[in-house]
């Protein structure tokens, strides 16, 4: 195992992490052809037709109805048209396994012959999202999902639209599950492991903020995935957007327990500072095993901590969760905090299939 003790140049990092997707641009017509053939076959079959189920079965549907009734995602004809198309395009070797579901999307795990490994397939139903939000939020999600490139951000492999009502995002599959599941399965994490995980999360946020000019706006433990090495992969850019440091936001999105006071009060807020507040909530929760406050009530400051809680960790959390945006901490407050320096020796450590990376904190 090779240990890298200096920051990797962008060119060398690209060689070690070939994140660019395969040359799909020449294959894009294939997916359209599969979809068109499915639709033509259904018209030829008349009023009753059978389409293959994404999970291996079959589904009967009627073409005679003038106005189809709304059906749950996964049961509609358009869903199965899209599922059949991507099954052929990505060369699925077995049935896809449903691993997550929301009101407008499903996420599946499946082995792909095209990539020769397990992948995550997210199918978004545009009909389940108000048209104004499709234009505003979905377009942002797809744009940002395409451009992120970092060891601690989910890697997108491909984005396609196999049906006019469906968008499919294909990503790497991360076998470690969510950070929330990881904590619930263990009840308690070692403080040094918390520091390693939290440093990786902060590196992901720093990349979004300072490299891309993007705010996430939905940082929570359910959106923090872990790979087979238990390294962080921040996911879900559904509320992310490009915005300047000087701008405020009036879209009150995210998840309430992680929301800064300005969002709870529905006041214009600094989305960069709001992301760091959410990180403070994550740090408090993984160290204490509980919320910093009742999720159904307003957060009260100063925060309450367990007895014998590490004072260095307390100082950092208080800084990140400061109720005043202008006083709130950020990336350099984390990496230069006494708590982080003592537990990680000031280093950012992560792994891949070939190397262990050991990178010293930046000087400020």
C-alpha positions in Angstrom: 0.0 0.0 0.0 1.5 3.3 -1.1 1.2 6.3 1.1 1.0 9.7 -0.6 2.3 12.5 1.7 1.7 15.6 -0.4 -1.1 17.2 -2.3 -1.7 15.6 -5.6 -1.5 17.8 -8.7 -4.8 18.0 -10.7 -3.3 16.2 -13.7 -1.9 13.3 -11.6 -5.2 13.1 -9.6 -7.1 12.7 -12.9 -4.9 9.8 -13.9 -5.4 8.0 -10.6 -9.2 8.8 -10.6 -10.5 8.4 -14.1 -13.8 9.9 -13.3 -14.8 10.9 -16.8 -17.7 8.8 -18.1 -17.4 6.4 -21.1 -17.9 8.0 -24.6 -21.7 7.7 -24.5 -22.2 10.5 -27.0 -21.9 8.0 -29.9 -24.3 5.5 -28.2 -27.0 8.1 -27.3 -29.1 7.2 -30.3 -29.3 3.6 -29.1 -31.4 4.5 -26.1 -33.8 6.5 -28.3 -34.1 3.6 -30.7 -34.9 1.2 -27.9 -37.6 3.6 -26.5 -39.1 4.1 -29.9 -39.3 0.4 -30.6 -41.0 -0.2 -27.3 -43.6 2.4 -28.0 -44.2 1.1 -31.6 -44.6 -2.4 -30.3 -47.2 -1.3 -27.8 -49.3 0.5 -30.4 -49.2 -2.7 -32.6 -50.3 -4.8 -29.7 -53.6 -3.0 -29.5 -55.7 -2.3 -26.4 -53.9 -4.8 -24.2 -50.2 -5.0 -23.9 -47.5 -6.5 -21.6 -44.2 -4.8 -20.8 -41.3 -6.2 -18.9 -41.1 -5.2 -15.2 -37.9 -3.5 -14.0 -37.7 -6.1 -11.3 -38.1 -9.1 -13.6 -41.9 -9.6 -13.8 -44.5 -8.3 -16.2 -47.2 -5.7 -16.0 -50.5 -5.5 -17.9 -51.9 -2.1 -18.9 -54.7 -0.9 -21.1 -54.2 1.4 -24.1 -58.0 1.9 -24.6 -58.4 4.3 -21.7 -58.8 7.9 -22.9 -57.3 9.4 -19.8 -55.1 7.1 -17.7 -55.6 7.4 -13.9 -52.6 8.5 -11.9 -50.5 5.5 -10.8 -47.6 5.1 -8.4 -44.1 5.5 -9.7 -43.0 2.0 -10.8 -46.4 1.0 -12.0 -46.9 3.3 -15.0 -46.3 2.3 -18.6 -43.8 5.1 -19.1 -41.8 3.8 -16.1 -41.5 0.4 -17.7 -40.6 1.8 -21.1 -37.8 3.7 -19.4 -36.8 0.7 -17.3 -36.7 -1.6 -20.3 -34.6 0.8 -22.3 -32.0 1.4 -19.6 -31.9 -2.3 -18.8 -30.7 -3.0 -22.4 -28.5 0.0 -22.7 -26.5 -0.6 -19.5 -26.6 -4.4 -19.9 -28.1 -5.4 -16.6 -27.0 -8.9 -15.5 -29.7 -9.5 -13.0 -32.8 -7.9 -11.5 -32.5 -4.4 -10.1 -32.9 -4.1 -6.3 -34.9 -1.1 -5.0 -32.8 0.6 -2.3 -34.6 4.0 -1.9 -37.9 5.7 -2.8 -39.2 9.2 -2.7 -42.5 10.8 -3.9 -40.9 11.4 -7.3 -38.1 8.9 -7.7 -36.8 5.4 -7.1 -33.1 4.4 -6.7 -32.0 0.9 -7.6 -28.8 -1.2 -7.3 -27.9 -3.4 -10.2 -24.8 -5.0 -11.9 -24.1 -3.3 -15.2 -22.2 -5.2 -18.0 -21.4 -1.8 -19.6 -19.4 -0.7 -16.5 -18.6 -4.2 -15.2 -19.6 -3.4 -11.7 -22.6 -2.5 -9.5 -24.2 0.9 -10.2 -26.9 3.0 -8.7 -29.8 3.9 -11.0 -32.1 6.8 -10.0 -35.3 7.2 -12.0 -37.0 10.5 -11.6 -40.6 10.9 -12.6 -41.0 14.5 -13.9 -44.8 14.2 -13.7 -44.6 13.9 -9.9 -42.9 17.3 -9.6 -44.7 20.6 -10.2 -43.6 22.0 -13.6 -42.1 25.1 -12.0 -39.9 23.0 -9.8 -38.8 20.8 -12.7 -37.6 23.8 -14.6 -36.0 25.4 -11.5 -34.6 22.6 -9.4 -34.3 19.5 -11.6 -32.3 21.4 -14.2 -29.9 22.6 -11.5 -29.6 19.1 -10.1 -28.7 17.6 -13.4 -26.2 20.3 -14.2 -24.4 20.1 -10.9 -24.5 16.3 -10.8 -22.6 16.3 -14.1 -19.8 18.7 -13.1 -18.9 17.6 -9.6 -15.5 15.8 -9.5 -14.1 15.1 -6.0 -13.1 12.1 -3.9 -16.0 12.9 -1.5 -18.8 13.8 -3.9 -20.9 11.1 -5.5 -19.6 10.3 -9.0 -22.1 10.5 -11.8 -21.5 8.1 -14.6 -24.3 9.1 -17.0 -27.5 11.0 -17.3 -30.2 10.1 -19.9 -33.9 10.7 -20.6 -35.3 7.4 -22.0 -38.8 8.8 -21.9 -40.1 12.3 -22.0 -41.5 12.0 -18.4 -38.4 10.2 -17.0 -34.8 11.2 -16.2 -32.3 8.6 -15.2 -29.1 9.4 -13.2 -26.6 6.6 -13.2 -23.9 6.8 -10.4 -21.4 4.7 -8.7 -22.9 2.4 -6.1 -21.5 2.8 -2.5 -21.9 -0.3 -0.4 -21.4 1.3 3.0 -24.9 2.8 3.0 -25.7 6.2 4.6 -23.9 7.7 7.6 -27.2 7.5 9.5 -27.4 3.8 9.0 -23.7 3.4 9.9 -24.3 5.2 13.2 -27.5 3.4 14.1 -25.8 0.0 13.5 -23.0 0.9 15.9 -24.7 3.2 18.5 -21.4 5.0 19.1 -18.5 6.0 16.9 -14.9 6.5 18.1 -14.1 10.2 18.3 -11.1 9.8 16.0 -13.3 8.1 13.4 -15.8 11.0 13.7 -13.0 13.4 13.0 -11.9 11.5 9.9 -15.4 11.3 8.5 -16.2 14.9 9.3 -13.0 16.1 7.7 -13.9 14.3 4.5 -17.4 15.9 4.6 -15.8 19.3 5.0 -13.5 18.7 2.0 -16.6 17.9 -0.1 -18.3 21.1 1.1 -15.1 23.2 0.5 -15.0 21.9 -3.1 -18.6 22.8 -3.8 -18.3 26.3 -2.2 -14.8 27.5 -3.3 -14.1 25.5 -6.5 -17.6 25.4 -8.1 -19.4 28.3 -6.4 -22.2 25.8 -5.5 -24.2 25.5 -2.3 -25.7 22.1 -1.4 -28.7 23.2 0.9 -29.6 19.7 2.0 -26.7 18.4 4.1 -27.9 15.6 6.3 -26.8 12.2 7.4 -29.1 10.5 4.9 -27.3 12.3 2.1 -23.9 11.3 3.3 -23.0 7.9 1.8 -20.0 5.7 2.7 -18.0 3.5 0.3 -16.5 0.1 1.0 -13.6 1.9 2.8 -16.0 4.0 4.9 -15.0 7.1 3.1 -17.6 9.9 2.6 -19.5 10.5 -0.6 -21.9 13.5 -0.4 -25.0 12.9 -2.5 -28.2 14.4 -3.7 -27.9 17.8 -5.4 -31.7 18.3 -5.7 -31.5 21.7 -3.9 -28.0 22.7 -4.9 -27.4 25.8 -7.0 -24.7 28.2 -8.2 -24.8 31.5 -6.2 -22.3 34.1 -5.3 -20.9 34.6 -1.8 -22.6 38.1 -1.7 -26.1 36.8 -2.5 -28.8 35.7 -0.1 -31.3 33.0 -0.8 -35.1 33.0 -0.3 -35.7 29.3 -1.2 -36.4 27.8 2.2 -35.4 24.2 1.3 -33.6 21.4 3.1 -34.5 19.3 6.2 -35.8 21.0 9.3 -33.5 19.5 12.0 -30.5 20.7 10.0 -31.9 24.2 9.1 -30.2 27.3 10.4 -32.3 29.8 12.4 -32.7 32.1 9.4 -34.4 29.3 7.4 -36.7 28.3 10.3 -37.7 32.0 10.5 -38.0 32.2 6.7 -35.7 35.2 6.4 -33.3 35.7 3.5 -30.2 33.7 4.4 -26.6 33.1 3.4 -26.7 29.6 1.9 -23.0 29.1 2.4 -23.3 29.8 6.1 -26.4 27.6 6.2 -24.4 24.6 4.8 -21.9 25.0 7.6 -24.7 25.2 10.2 -26.0 21.8 8.9 -22.4 20.4 9.2 -22.4 21.5 12.8 -25.6 19.6 13.4 -24.0 16.5 11.7 -21.0 16.8 14.0 -23.0 17.2 17.1 -25.2 14.2 16.2 -22.4 11.8 15.4 -20.5 12.7 18.6 -23.4 12.7 20.9 -25.7 10.2 19.3 -28.7 12.6 19.5 -30.0 15.8 18.0 -28.7 19.1 19.4 -32.4 20.0 19.9 -35.8 18.5 19.5 -36.4 18.4 15.7 -40.0 19.7 16.2 -39.0 22.7 18.2 -36.8 25.8 17.7 -33.1 25.4 18.5 -32.1 27.1 21.8 -28.7 28.6 22.3 -26.4 27.9 24.0 -26.5 24.2 23.1 -26.6 21.6 25.8 -23.9 18.9 25.8 -23.4 15.6 27.7 -21.2 15.6 30.7 -17.5 15.1 30.0 -18.0 16.2 26.4 -14.7 17.1 24.7 -14.3 21.0 25.1 -12.4 21.3 21.8 -15.3 19.6 20.0 -17.8 21.8 21.8 -15.9 24.9 20.7 -16.0 23.8 17.1 -19.7 22.9 17.1 -20.6 26.2 18.8 -18.7 28.0 16.1 -20.4 26.1 13.2 -23.9 26.4 14.7 -23.6 30.0 15.7 -27.0 31.6 15.3 -25.5 34.7 13.7 -24.4 34.1 10.1 -21.6 36.6 10.2 -20.1 34.8 13.3 -20.6 31.3 12.0 -17.5 29.1 11.3 -16.5 27.5 8.0 -13.9 25.3 6.4 -10.7 26.9 7.8 -12.3 27.0 11.3 -12.7 23.2 11.0 -9.3 22.2 9.7 -7.5 24.6 12.1 -9.5 23.7 15.1 -7.8 22.1 18.1 -10.2 19.2 18.0 -9.4 18.3 14.4 -5.7 18.8 14.6 -5.4 16.6 17.7 -7.4 13.7 16.3 -6.1 13.8 12.7 -2.7 15.4 13.1 -4.0 18.0 10.7 -4.3 15.5 7.9 -7.0 14.7 5.4 -6.9 10.9 4.8 -8.9 8.9 2.3 -8.4 5.8 0.1 -9.3 4.3 -3.2 -8.7 0.9 -4.8 -5.0 1.6 -5.3 -3.7 4.2 -2.7 -4.1 5.7 0.7 -3.9 9.5 0.4 -2.5 11.5 3.3 -2.8 15.2 2.7 -1.6 17.9 5.1 -4.1 20.7 6.0 -3.6 24.0 4.1 -1.8 26.8 5.9 -3.7 29.9 6.7 
